[in-house]
Amino acid sequence: MIHPDWWKDAKCRGAGFALFFPPPYPQTETASQRVKRERTAKAYCRDCPVKQSCLHDALSWGDDGVRGGTTPPERRRIVAPIPERRYAVSDPNWTIIVNRPGIASKGNFRLEQNILNPTLYRVVSDTDVISTHDTELEAWIALHRAT
């Protein structure tokens, strides 16, 4: 088997394949066995000097099992596209913020940003302006309070 250059420094070397990967078909493991196996495997990853390289490799190849301190479902959430929601904006000076980390549409409420003054944000429900804010953080907090 050919290993990447970083493999020689991996903390998990010699730990055993079965700890990091689910049993081969037709064998199965219960949910509690899987959780215990993954928790133990992640403990190896926690202080591993090549954790980021391992994660990058897993994201590149779509590997199964615990890699870089993450499970396959956790890695899918890292790379999964955030679904966009489109709303009609009644005022052409405002645009809806979508697909931005930490700022997303929630329920019938959404955040909008002023096109002419990009430091100005507002929380909107359907067509009603709930509040206007000078910072994105204040708008995010207001959005959560409104919902």
FIFIDREN-466435 format. One record per residue: residue number from 1; x, y, z negated of N, C-alpha, C, CB in turn. Coordinates in pm, 1 decimal. Each point is the difference from the previous one (the first is absolute). Glycine has a CB too. Layout:
# FIFIDREN-466435
{NUM,{X,Y,Z},{X,Y,Z},{X,Y,Z},{X,Y,Z}}
...
END
This chain:
# FIFIDREN-466435
{1,{84.8,-118.4,0.0},{-84.8,118.4,0.0},{88.8,124.0,0.0},{-185.0,-123.8,-122.5}}
{2,{151.1,220.1,205.3},{74.6,125.2,7.7},{-67.8,101.8,-90.6},{76.1,-49.4,237.8}}
{3,{0.6,110.9,-326.7},{-52.6,99.4,-93.5},{52.5,137.8,37.3},{-14.1,-173.1,-183.1}}
{4,{-62.4,279.2,153.9},{49.6,135.3,23.2},{117.9,30.7,-92.8},{-230.9,72.4,72.0}}
{5,{306.7,31.9,-38.2},{119.2,36.3,-77.4},{-29.4,24.6,-147.6},{93.0,98.6,206.8}}
{6,{-207.7,-41.1,-239.4},{-31.1,34.7,-138.1},{-29.6,-122.9,-85.7},{-88.2,217.3,81.7}}
{7,{61.7,-331.1,-20.4},{-41.5,-120.1,-71.8},{102.0,-44.8,-105.0},{-126.1,-67.3,203.1}}
{8,{253.4,87.2,-174.6},{104.9,-45.2,-93.3},{-10.4,69.7,-135.5},{149.1,-44.5,195.6}}
{9,{-211.5,163.3,-200.6},{-14.4,75.3,-124.8},{-137.7,-16.7,-65.0},{163.2,163.2,91.1}}
{10,{-249.4,-244.7,-31.0},{-136.5,-17.2,-51.6},{1.8,-73.1,-134.0},{-88.8,-4.2,235.5}}
{11,{14.7,56.1,-328.8},{-7.8,-58.3,-133.9},{-69.9,-136.3,1.1},{-3.4,231.6,-95.4}}
{12,{-81.1,-255.5,194.0},{-78.1,-122.7,6.9},{75.9,-117.5,62.4},{-201.1,142.9,15.5}}
{13,{321.0,-120.0,35.1},{75.4,-110.3,61.4},{11.0,-116.5,-97.0},{129.9,163.5,140.2}}
{14,{-167.7,-279.2,-94.4},{7.9,-119.7,-82.5},{-120.4,-21.9,-90.2},{242.3,27.8,7.1}}
{15,{-338.0,65.5,-5.4},{-116.4,-12.1,-88.2},{-99.5,-104.7,49.6},{29.9,239.2,-62.6}}
{16,{-24.5,-272.0,187.3},{-92.6,-100.1,53.5},{-111.7,61.4,82.0},{52.7,-142.0,-194.1}}
{17,{-72.8,85.5,311.1},{-99.5,45.5,95.8},{-141.1,-2.1,-58.6},{146.5,-83.7,183.3}}
{18,{-178.2,-20.9,-260.4},{-135.8,-19.6,-51.9},{-45.6,111.3,-93.5},{37.4,-242.9,21.3}}
{19,{57.1,313.9,-81.1},{-35.9,109.0,-90.2},{-53.8,120.2,77.0},{174.5,-78.8,-160.8}}
{20,{-123.4,103.8,279.8},{-33.7,120.4,75.8},{-106.6,-21.2,107.1},{229.5,75.0,-43.1}}
{21,{-253.6,-200.8,79.1},{-94.5,-28.5,108.2},{-103.6,-101.9,-44.9},{177.5,50.9,169.5}}
{22,{-300.4,-39.1,-116.8},{-104.7,-95.7,-37.9},{35.6,-139.2,51.5},{-173.9,183.7,3.9}}
{23,{114.8,-286.3,-63.0},{30.2,-136.0,45.7},{-47.1,-20.6,143.4},{-18.5,-83.4,-236.1}}
{24,{87.6,-1.3,312.4},{-40.8,-23.4,139.3},{-132.8,-75.7,6.7},{241.9,-3.0,68.7}}
{25,{-316.7,30.1,36.1},{-126.4,-68.9,24.2},{28.0,-148.8,10.5},{-98.1,201.9,118.4}}
{26,{20.6,-291.0,-172.2},{-132.4,13.5,-58.8},{1.6,22.8,-150.7},{-81.6,-144.4,181.0}}
{27,{198.4,159.2,-239.2},{4.9,25.6,-143.6},{-61.0,136.3,-29.7},{206.5,-143.6,-22.9}}
{28,{-260.6,155.3,-95.2},{-59.4,128.1,-38.8},{42.6,34.8,-142.0},{-197.7,-39.6,152.9}}
{29,{174.8,163.9,-189.6},{21.7,43.0,-137.6},{-123.3,76.0,-44.6},{252.1,11.9,31.1}}
{30,{-283.8,-21.5,-158.0},{-114.6,73.3,-52.7},{37.0,148.4,-7.0},{-79.5,-203.0,-134.1}}
{31,{-21.1,285.3,115.3},{24.2,144.2,-11.1},{91.5,30.1,-118.1},{-224.5,46.2,103.2}}
{32,{202.7,-113.0,-215.3},{84.8,26.3,-116.5},{143.0,-47.4,23.1},{-200.8,-20.6,-147.1}}
{33,{219.3,-90.3,220.2},{134.8,-45.6,34.4},{69.3,100.7,92.1},{-74.9,-239.6,-25.0}}
{34,{-1.8,292.6,122.5},{56.0,98.6,92.7},{43.4,125.9,-74.3},{-145.7,-90.3,183.3}}
{35,{59.3,139.6,-271.6},{31.6,120.9,-76.0},{125.1,-21.1,-84.3},{-243.6,61.5,-5.3}}
{36,{252.9,-175.2,-59.7},{117.1,-29.4,-82.9},{126.9,-9.4,85.8},{-148.2,-122.1,-163.9}}
{37,{138.6,52.7,279.1},{115.2,-12.6,89.1},{44.4,137.0,50.5},{-77.7,-229.1,68.1}}
{38,{-19.2,311.2,-24.8},{33.5,132.3,53.0},{58.9,90.2,-107.4},{-182.5,-24.7,167.6}}
{39,{129.6,17.7,-288.5},{51.7,81.9,-110.1},{145.5,-37.5,-29.8},{-233.0,19.9,-97.4}}
{40,{262.5,-149.5,96.2},{136.5,-46.8,-24.8},{93.4,43.2,112.7},{-90.8,-196.3,-128.0}}
{41,{43.6,183.8,251.8},{81.8,40.1,114.9},{27.7,150.8,-2.2},{-97.5,-190.0,134.1}}
{42,{-3.6,269.0,-167.3},{17.3,145.2,-5.8},{99.0,41.1,-108.4},{-233.0,26.7,84.1}}
{43,{245.1,-107.1,-188.7},{97.5,30.2,-105.4},{142.4,-5.4,56.3},{-157.5,-93.9,-174.8}}
{44,{182.8,3.5,267.0},{130.8,-4.6,67.1},{21.3,128.0,81.2},{-10.7,-253.4,11.1}}
{45,{-94.1,297.0,55.6},{10.4,116.0,89.5},{19.6,131.6,-75.5},{-143.9,-122.1,161.8}}
{46,{92.0,129.0,-282.8},{-4.2,126.1,-74.3},{135.2,71.9,-2.5},{-181.4,-97.7,-139.4}}
{47,{288.3,26.0,108.2},{132.8,61.6,-11.5},{92.9,-37.5,115.4},{-28.8,-2.6,-246.7}}
{48,{-24.9,-50.4,352.3},{83.3,-49.0,110.1},{62.5,117.5,76.5},{-146.2,-205.8,19.5}}
{49,{276.4,199.8,7.0},{66.5,109.7,70.5},{-38.8,11.6,147.3},{186.9,-28.7,-157.6}}
{50,{-246.5,-75.9,214.9},{-36.5,4.5,142.0},{-152.8,-3.8,19.6},{218.3,-113.9,55.3}}
{51,{-291.5,154.5,-157.4},{-146.2,-3.6,3.2},{-56.2,75.0,121.6},{-0.5,-15.1,-250.6}}
{52,{50.7,133.7,277.6},{-51.5,79.7,112.0},{29.8,-65.6,134.4},{30.1,206.1,-137.7}}
{53,{88.9,-263.3,152.1},{34.5,-68.7,125.1},{-89.8,-121.0,20.7},{237.9,77.7,-21.1}}
{54,{-264.3,-149.6,-85.4},{-86.9,-117.5,6.0},{-142.4,41.2,38.3},{142.2,-115.8,-174.1}}
{55,{-191.0,222.8,114.2},{-133.7,49.7,32.4},{-6.6,44.2,145.6},{-32.0,72.3,-238.6}}
{56,{132.4,-0.4,283.3},{4.5,44.9,139.5},{-3.4,-120.8,93.7},{130.3,206.5,-67.4}}
{57,{-54.9,-307.8,35.0},{3.8,-122.4,80.1},{-137.3,-67.3,2.3},{243.6,-30.0,-57.4}}
{58,{-308.4,21.8,-57.5},{-132.8,-62.0,-7.7},{-103.2,78.8,80.1},{58.2,-90.0,-225.9}}
{59,{-49.9,223.3,219.8},{-92.7,83.5,77.0},{24.8,-15.0,149.2},{-11.5,162.2,-190.2}}
{60,{136.6,-179.8,228.8},{35.2,-15.3,141.1},{-47.9,-133.3,56.2},{198.3,145.6,-38.1}}
{61,{-187.7,-251.4,-41.2},{-30.6,-134.1,48.3},{-136.9,-50.4,-40.7},{239.5,-44.3,-7.9}}
{62,{-305.8,111.3,-84.3},{-131.9,-44.6,-44.8},{4.7,-130.3,-77.5},{-96.0,114.7,195.3}}
{63,{202.0,-133.7,-272.3},{18.3,-123.7,-75.0},{-108.9,-22.6,-104.0},{243.3,23.1,36.8}}
{64,{-261.2,-150.2,-67.5},{-87.6,-40.7,-108.5},{83.8,-4.3,-127.1},{-151.5,-134.2,156.4}}
{65,{87.1,125.9,-271.5},{74.4,-13.1,-124.5},{42.1,132.9,-59.7},{78.4,-216.9,82.1}}
{66,{-15.4,209.4,-199.2},{47.0,119.3,-70.5},{132.3,42.4,61.5},{-117.0,-68.8,-215.2}}
{67,{121.6,192.1,263.2},{121.1,55.8,60.9},{10.2,146.1,-41.5},{-12.2,-160.5,198.4}}
{68,{128.9,202.9,-240.6},{19.0,139.2,-38.8},{-91.3,42.7,-112.9},{69.5,46.6,230.8}}
{69,{-107.7,-140.5,-315.2},{-86.6,32.0,-113.6},{-146.0,16.7,34.8},{193.2,106.7,-99.3}}
{70,{-233.6,-151.3,219.0},{-139.1,14.6,43.0},{-54.5,-132.0,53.6},{42.6,241.5,53.5}}
{71,{-173.4,-255.6,-61.7},{-69.5,-115.3,57.5},{-51.3,38.7,138.6},{-66.6,-86.1,-231.1}}
{72,{26.1,-8.9,313.8},{-53.8,34.6,132.4},{-117.1,99.9,-4.5},{72.0,-225.9,74.5}}
{73,{-171.1,209.5,-165.8},{-107.2,101.3,-4.0},{51.7,139.8,-35.4},{-158.2,-181.2,-65.5}}
{74,{258.3,189.3,-23.0},{57.5,129.9,-35.5},{71.3,61.8,120.1},{26.5,-76.4,-238.5}}
{75,{41.7,-6.2,315.9},{68.8,51.9,119.6},{-99.8,43.4,106.8},{194.8,-149.7,-49.0}}
{76,{-305.7,77.9,60.4},{-101.5,41.7,98.6},{-56.7,136.1,-35.3},{-57.1,-239.4,43.5}}
{77,{42.6,268.3,-173.6},{-49.8,132.4,-40.7},{102.3,108.5,30.7},{-136.5,-107.4,-180.7}}
{78,{265.2,73.5,179.4},{103.5,98.2,30.6},{-9.9,44.8,145.4},{149.3,-102.8,-173.9}}
{79,{-174.1,8.9,263.7},{3.6,31.4,143.1},{-136.8,16.3,63.2},{210.8,-122.8,9.2}}
{80,{-319.2,93.0,-81.0},{-134.1,7.2,58.2},{-38.1,144.0,32.2},{-65.1,-205.4,-127.4}}
{81,{7.6,228.4,243.4},{-45.9,135.5,32.0},{-119.3,38.4,-86.5},{82.4,-27.5,235.3}}
{82,{-88.7,152.4,-273.8},{-112.6,51.1,-78.5},{-110.6,35.4,98.3},{151.9,89.4,-186.4}}
{83,{-272.2,-144.9,169.1},{-106.1,32.3,95.2},{-34.4,148.2,-5.9},{-90.7,-232.8,-22.0}}
{84,{73.7,291.6,138.9},{-34.5,141.9,8.1},{-150.4,17.1,-7.3},{205.4,45.6,136.7}}
{85,{-247.0,61.0,-201.7},{-140.7,37.7,0.5},{-8.2,134.5,70.9},{-52.1,-127.7,-217.4}}
{86,{-44.8,143.8,302.3},{-17.1,125.4,73.0},{-127.9,67.8,-45.2},{125.6,-92.0,197.7}}
{87,{-118.3,219.7,-222.4},{-115.0,80.4,-37.7},{-2.1,123.0,89.7},{7.1,-83.3,-241.0}}
{88,{-125.3,132.8,264.7},{-11.2,125.5,73.6},{32.9,114.1,-95.4},{-175.6,-96.7,157.3}}
{89,{264.1,183.7,-113.8},{35.8,116.4,-80.6},{-75.2,118.5,57.6},{231.0,-93.3,-58.8}}
{90,{-311.3,157.0,-26.0},{-83.9,109.5,48.2},{79.3,127.9,24.3},{-190.3,-100.7,-123.1}}
{91,{302.3,118.7,53.9},{81.7,120.5,13.0},{126.8,-33.7,78.5},{-91.3,92.5,-218.7}}
{92,{114.9,-29.6,334.7},{116.9,-33.8,81.7},{134.2,38.2,-63.9},{-146.0,29.3,197.3}}
{93,{143.5,47.4,-307.2},{124.2,36.3,-68.6},{45.2,-107.4,-99.0},{-63.0,239.5,26.2}}
{94,{-12.1,-347.0,-38.4},{32.5,-106.6,-95.2},{16.7,-131.6,73.4},{-125.8,119.0,-181.7}}
{95,{211.2,-203.5,129.5},{19.5,-134.1,54.4},{-4.4,-100.3,-114.1},{138.7,90.0,192.0}}
{96,{-182.6,-209.3,-161.4},{-10.5,-104.3,-101.9},{134.6,-67.5,-17.3},{-243.0,-36.1,54.7}}
{97,{278.0,10.6,-178.8},{123.6,-72.7,-29.7},{-34.2,-148.4,-1.1},{97.6,194.1,-136.4}}
{98,{-36.0,-269.2,225.6},{-17.6,-145.3,4.4},{136.5,-64.7,13.6},{-230.1,22.0,103.8}}
{99,{240.0,-144.2,-154.5},{122.5,-79.6,10.4},{123.0,69.7,-55.3},{-98.6,-105.6,197.9}}
{100,{85.0,173.8,-309.4},{115.1,59.7,-68.1},{16.7,-68.9,-132.6},{-33.9,222.4,113.6}}
{101,{154.5,-264.5,-149.5},{19.3,-70.6,-126.3},{-51.5,80.5,-118.9},{198.6,-113.0,99.3}}
{102,{-280.6,49.5,-180.7},{-51.6,65.4,-119.5},{-120.8,87.2,23.6},{226.5,-6.0,-84.5}}
{103,{-255.7,39.6,207.8},{-115.6,84.0,30.6},{-82.8,-75.1,103.3},{125.8,218.3,-50.7}}
{104,{-244.7,-252.0,14.6},{-84.5,-76.0,92.5},{-146.1,33.4,-25.7},{170.6,-186.1,11.0}}
{105,{-253.2,158.4,87.0},{-143.1,20.6,-17.7},{-50.9,-97.9,-103.4},{-25.3,81.6,236.9}}
{106,{-68.0,-39.0,-319.0},{-55.0,-85.5,-104.6},{-150.2,20.2,-4.5},{214.7,10.3,-133.9}}
{107,{-288.9,-114.7,165.9},{-145.3,9.5,0.5},{-47.7,104.9,99.1},{-4.0,-72.6,-238.6}}
{108,{-94.7,153.5,198.4},{-50.5,106.6,85.3},{82.5,127.4,-13.8},{-227.7,-98.8,-19.0}}
{109,{328.1,95.1,-65.7},{85.1,116.2,-23.0},{125.8,-12.1,84.8},{-89.7,25.9,-235.0}}
{110,{147.0,86.9,272.6},{124.1,-1.3,77.6},{79.5,126.7,-29.5},{-109.0,-138.7,181.7}}
{111,{235.7,133.3,-147.3},{85.9,116.9,-11.4},{19.6,60.4,137.6},{116.4,-96.8,-201.4}}
{112,{-119.7,227.6,206.1},{28.2,70.9,124.4},{110.7,100.4,-25.1},{-237.7,-30.0,80.0}}
{113,{315.0,56.4,23.7},{110.5,95.2,-8.4},{-25.8,112.4,99.6},{163.3,-181.8,-71.7}}
{114,{-133.2,304.6,28.8},{-19.7,116.5,85.3},{109.3,3.9,107.0},{-109.0,126.8,-191.1}}
{115,{69.5,-110.0,315.2},{95.9,2.4,111.3},{81.3,128.9,-2.0},{-154.4,-143.3,137.1}}
{116,{90.5,255.8,-167.9},{69.2,129.4,0.9},{88.6,19.2,-123.2},{-190.2,94.1,131.3}}
{117,{149.6,-152.0,-243.3},{76.0,8.3,-124.9},{17.5,-141.8,-54.3},{-89.7,234.5,-51.0}}
{118,{194.4,-306.7,93.6},{15.0,-141.3,-35.2},{17.7,-29.1,-148.2},{97.5,-26.1,220.5}}
{119,{-81.4,129.3,-303.7},{10.6,-24.8,-144.2},{-137.1,3.9,-67.0},{230.3,99.2,1.8}}
{120,{-335.6,-81.2,75.1},{-135.6,9.5,-52.6},{-76.1,-129.4,30.1},{2.2,251.8,30.3}}
{121,{-62.5,-309.6,-134.8},{-73.7,-125.6,11.1},{-139.1,18.7,-57.9},{213.7,-134.0,-14.3}}
{122,{-306.1,50.5,59.5},{-132.9,3.5,-59.1},{-57.8,-140.8,-7.1},{-35.1,233.4,87.6}}
{123,{-51.0,-253.4,-187.0},{-71.7,-125.9,-17.2},{-139.0,21.2,57.4},{133.3,-66.2,-209.2}}
{124,{-175.9,-25.7,296.7},{-127.3,13.9,69.6},{-81.8,-126.8,-17.6},{103.9,156.9,167.4}}
{125,{-234.1,-140.1,-189.9},{-93.5,-112.0,-3.1},{-98.7,21.8,113.2},{25.6,-33.8,-252.4}}
{126,{-25.9,-56.5,347.0},{-78.4,16.1,121.9},{34.3,135.9,61.4},{-188.2,-147.9,-90.6}}
{127,{100.2,247.7,79.9},{29.3,132.3,54.4},{14.8,106.1,-107.9},{-123.0,-65.2,203.8}}
{128,{111.1,27.2,-331.0},{10.1,95.0,-110.1},{142.2,8.9,-52.7},{-236.7,-47.9,-59.4}}
{129,{288.1,170.8,48.7},{132.5,20.6,-58.8},{-15.6,-4.4,-151.3},{79.6,140.6,198.1}}
{130,{-10.4,-233.9,-262.1},{-7.8,-17.0,-144.9},{96.3,95.0,-69.5},{-65.8,-240.5,29.9}}
{131,{190.5,246.8,19.8},{100.6,87.0,-61.1},{113.7,25.2,98.0},{-59.4,-87.4,-228.6}}
{132,{132.5,196.6,203.8},{115.6,37.0,82.2},{121.3,11.8,-91.2},{-146.6,122.2,169.0}}
{133,{265.2,-165.1,-118.0},{119.5,-7.2,-84.0},{123.6,46.8,75.0},{-102.7,-188.9,-125.5}}
{134,{199.3,240.0,48.2},{124.7,49.4,57.4},{106.3,-108.6,15.8},{-52.1,219.5,-101.1}}
{135,{31.1,-333.9,39.2},{97.9,-107.9,14.1},{-71.5,-130.4,30.6},{157.2,116.3,-158.5}}
{136,{-85.1,-203.5,223.2},{-53.0,-130.8,35.3},{-30.4,-82.1,-125.8},{129.5,7.2,216.0}}
{137,{-44.1,3.5,-316.0},{-20.3,-74.2,-124.2},{-128.9,42.1,-69.5},{247.5,-21.9,-24.1}}
{138,{-271.8,152.7,15.1},{-124.0,47.8,-61.8},{-121.5,-51.9,76.3},{119.3,206.1,-81.3}}
{139,{-110.4,-208.0,213.0},{-111.2,-48.5,81.6},{-22.4,-148.9,-22.1},{48.3,176.8,170.7}}
{140,{60.0,-251.7,-181.6},{-10.6,-143.8,-24.6},{-67.5,-27.0,-134.8},{207.1,-38.6,138.8}}
{141,{-167.6,112.3,-241.2},{-61.0,-15.2,-133.4},{-148.6,35.5,7.1},{221.3,54.9,-112.5}}
{142,{-253.8,52.2,181.4},{-140.3,40.8,13.9},{-81.1,-104.3,75.3},{71.7,238.8,-3.5}}
{143,{-12.4,-300.2,103.5},{-68.1,-105.0,75.5},{-37.2,-115.8,-92.1},{126.1,65.7,207.9}}
{144,{-33.1,-106.5,-292.2},{-27.9,-110.1,-91.4},{-101.1,37.7,-106.8},{228.5,-84.0,41.6}}
{145,{-230.2,207.5,-83.6},{-99.1,43.5,-99.2},{-139.3,4.5,62.6},{176.9,134.5,-120.0}}
{146,{-181.7,-103.1,247.6},{-129.7,12.2,68.2},{-63.8,-135.4,26.8},{80.3,210.5,104.3}}
{147,{2.3,-314.4,-98.7},{-56.0,-131.5,37.4},{-23.0,-86.6,-120.9},{115.2,14.2,218.1}}
END
